């Protein structure tokens, strides 16, 4: 298969030197890419800022903002057999990016506006023979919240985990498929999660 993978965080700039982001390392997406390559699939990674070295035969496209990631994903998804969205895309961006560095202020209100939902947009242009996998980080009601996202975004598979992964620990992980199947694990590491994700993708 030709597999398109998003990975890492995005950066939403306030001014030339300050941005909004999150602690995502991109490791999950890169491990999934590695596992896909082991299985003989071709891989394109659209990656936000990370210090990770991509797997040797994967094509790497570096982006920073959610809008840049959106552009690359929607451009390349039509030629892919599957899309795996592991990236921690910022939900909001500053309403305005200031050209110059802002001076220190005692108090300041920053207006944010929503970023596009890349996964939803990709599903809108999905063909019948394509597969879309989403990831969800949940702090509570992991099964309920992930199940709702699966239906809302019309995904084939969703993989839900907890903030433990961000802390470098093993996490509770739930895999929910569009046919209603659910597989729950009390503790998995990121590599085990990557292996399981690719296995389920191949079975879809």
Beta strands, then each sheet from edge to edge (+ up, - down):
strand 1: 2-7
strand 2: 12-15
strand 3: 18-20
strand 4: 42-47
strand 5: 59-62
strand 6: 82-85
strand 7: 92-94
strand 8: 112-114
strand 9: 131-137
strand 10: 157-161
strand 11: 171-177
strand 12: 182-188
sheet 1: 5+ 4+ 1+ 6+ 9+ 10+ 11- 12+
sheet 2: 2+ 3-
sheet 3: 7+ 8-
end
